[in-house]
Amino acid sequence: MASNKLNSLFLISLLLIYLHGFEEIIGGFPSSDSFIIYGGRYFGTTPENFYWIFHTIYWLLLPILFILFHIKRIGLFLMTLFSFVFIFESHHILKAIIINDYYPGVITAIFYPIIGFFFLRQLIKDWKNK
């Protein structure tokens, strides 16, 4: 089962995820990201529709995921899977460096490695104390 500290870090990251989504929306991310454009083409829809469908499901599942974290057997496993978001979201920073300009989502993405460091450190401690 996840510790209170890990749960708190998840709630902080949840706030960051929602702020990050807001920044992506106002920054025009759905129409500029190659993954979103590819996903839209693959599923036969527009990049904007793909973004909204994918992210709405993701954003709605996060609070449910928090509830599942409290189940002993799968809680830490789900936290481990969730931790990949901290790595994946760094693509905003990399793309901003590559284009040497603002990339939608880069401002909030700067905080992912910071929170991710503390999250992963606590996750490792919780696995050891399991």
C-alpha positions as CSV (number, residue, x, y, z in Angstrom):
1,M,0.0,0.0,0.0
2,A,1.2,3.5,-0.8
3,S,2.4,5.7,2.0
4,N,0.7,9.0,2.9
5,K,3.7,10.9,1.5
6,L,3.4,9.1,-1.9
7,N,-0.4,9.8,-1.9
8,S,0.4,13.5,-1.3
9,L,2.9,13.5,-4.1
10,F,0.3,11.9,-6.4
11,L,-2.2,14.6,-5.5
12,I,0.3,17.3,-6.2
13,S,1.1,15.7,-9.5
14,L,-2.6,15.5,-10.2
15,L,-2.9,19.3,-9.9
16,L,0.1,19.6,-12.2
17,I,-1.4,17.3,-14.8
18,Y,-4.6,19.4,-14.9
19,L,-2.6,22.7,-15.1
20,H,-0.5,21.1,-17.8
21,G,-3.6,20.1,-19.8
22,F,-4.9,23.7,-19.5
23,E,-1.5,25.0,-20.8
24,E,-1.6,22.5,-23.7
25,I,-5.1,23.7,-24.7
26,I,-4.4,27.4,-24.6
27,G,-1.0,26.8,-26.3
28,G,-2.5,25.0,-29.3
29,F,-0.9,21.6,-28.5
30,P,-3.6,19.4,-30.1
31,S,-2.8,20.8,-33.6
32,S,1.0,20.9,-33.2
33,D,2.1,17.6,-31.5
34,S,3.2,14.8,-33.8
35,F,1.8,12.1,-31.5
36,I,-1.6,13.7,-31.5
37,I,-1.6,14.3,-35.2
38,Y,-0.5,10.7,-35.9
39,G,-3.2,9.4,-33.4
40,G,-5.9,11.5,-35.1
41,R,-4.9,10.1,-38.5
42,Y,-4.6,6.5,-37.3
43,F,-8.1,6.7,-35.8
44,G,-9.6,8.6,-38.7
45,T,-10.4,11.8,-36.8
46,T,-8.9,15.2,-36.4
47,P,-6.0,15.8,-34.0
48,E,-8.2,18.0,-31.9
49,N,-10.8,15.2,-31.5
50,F,-8.2,12.7,-30.7
51,Y,-6.6,15.0,-28.1
52,W,-10.0,15.6,-26.4
53,I,-11.0,11.9,-26.4
54,F,-7.7,10.7,-25.2
55,H,-7.2,13.3,-22.5
56,T,-10.7,13.4,-21.3
57,I,-10.5,9.6,-20.6
58,Y,-7.1,10.1,-19.0
59,W,-8.2,13.0,-16.8
60,L,-11.3,11.2,-15.6
61,L,-9.4,8.0,-14.8
62,L,-6.8,9.8,-12.6
63,P,-9.1,10.3,-9.5
64,I,-10.2,6.6,-9.9
65,L,-6.6,5.6,-10.0
66,F,-6.1,7.4,-6.7
67,I,-8.8,5.3,-5.1
68,L,-7.2,2.1,-6.5
69,F,-3.8,3.1,-5.0
70,H,-5.2,2.2,-1.6
71,I,-5.7,-1.4,-2.5
72,K,-2.7,-3.3,-1.1
73,R,-2.0,-5.7,-3.9
74,I,-2.1,-3.4,-6.9
75,G,-1.5,0.1,-5.3
76,L,2.3,0.2,-5.6
77,F,2.2,-1.4,-9.0
78,L,-0.2,1.2,-10.3
79,M,1.9,3.9,-8.8
80,T,4.9,2.5,-10.6
81,L,3.0,2.6,-13.9
82,F,1.8,6.1,-13.2
83,S,5.4,7.2,-12.6
84,F,6.1,6.9,-16.3
85,V,4.1,10.1,-16.8
86,F,7.0,12.0,-15.3
87,I,9.3,10.7,-18.0
88,F,6.9,10.9,-20.9
89,E,6.0,14.5,-20.3
90,S,9.6,15.6,-20.6
91,H,9.0,15.5,-24.4
92,H,7.7,19.0,-24.1
93,I,11.0,20.2,-22.8
94,L,12.9,18.3,-25.5
95,K,10.8,19.7,-28.3
96,A,11.1,23.2,-26.9
97,I,14.9,22.8,-26.9
98,I,14.9,21.4,-30.5
99,I,12.8,24.2,-32.0
100,N,14.5,26.8,-29.7
101,D,11.1,28.3,-29.0
102,Y,8.0,27.9,-26.8
103,Y,6.3,24.5,-27.3
104,P,2.8,24.1,-25.9
105,G,3.0,22.6,-22.4
106,V,6.7,23.4,-21.7
107,I,6.1,25.7,-18.8
108,T,4.3,23.2,-16.6
109,A,6.4,20.3,-18.0
110,I,9.4,21.9,-16.3
111,F,7.9,20.7,-13.0
112,Y,7.5,17.1,-14.0
113,P,11.1,16.1,-13.4
114,I,11.2,17.9,-10.0
115,I,8.0,16.2,-8.7
116,G,8.9,13.0,-10.5
117,F,12.2,12.8,-8.6
118,F,10.5,13.0,-5.2
119,F,7.7,10.7,-6.4
120,L,10.1,8.0,-7.6
121,R,12.3,8.3,-4.5
122,Q,9.3,7.8,-2.2
123,L,8.0,5.0,-4.5
124,I,11.3,3.1,-4.1
125,K,11.1,3.6,-0.3
126,D,7.5,2.2,-0.3
127,W,8.5,-0.8,-2.3
128,K,11.3,-1.5,0.1
129,N,9.0,-1.2,3.1
130,K,6.3,-3.4,1.5
